[in-house]
Amino acid sequence: MELIPSSGGVFEVTVNENKIYSKDETGIFPEVEEIIKKMETL
């Protein structure tokens, strides 16, 4: 796992080079359970 700092309010979660969540696309921060569920389906 690696945390890559950014700027401008962008929050994205990427697993094995696959973006599974983007705050930029949804406009909201995800719930923890939502991220875990998406990770389990990979």
C-alpha positions in Angstrom: 0.0 0.0 0.0 1.2 3.5 -0.8 -0.1 6.9 0.0 0.5 9.4 -2.7 0.0 13.0 -1.6 -1.8 15.4 -3.9 -3.3 18.9 -3.8 -6.5 20.6 -4.8 -8.9 18.5 -2.8 -8.6 15.4 -5.0 -9.2 12.1 -3.1 -8.8 8.9 -5.1 -8.4 5.3 -4.1 -6.4 3.1 -6.4 -5.7 -0.6 -6.0 -3.2 -2.4 -8.3 -3.3 0.6 -10.6 -7.2 0.4 -10.8 -9.0 3.5 -9.6 -11.9 2.3 -7.4 -13.0 5.6 -6.1 -12.7 9.3 -7.0 -14.0 12.2 -4.9 -13.4 14.3 -8.0 -16.0 12.2 -9.9 -18.6 11.8 -7.1 -18.2 15.1 -5.2 -18.3 13.4 -1.8 -16.0 11.4 0.4 -16.8 7.6 0.5 -17.9 5.7 3.6 -15.2 3.2 4.8 -17.5 0.3 4.1 -18.0 1.4 0.5 -14.2 1.3 -0.1 -13.8 -2.1 1.6 -16.7 -3.5 -0.4 -15.1 -2.3 -3.7 -11.7 -3.8 -2.7 -13.3 -7.1 -1.9 -14.8 -7.4 -5.4 -11.4 -7.1 -7.1 
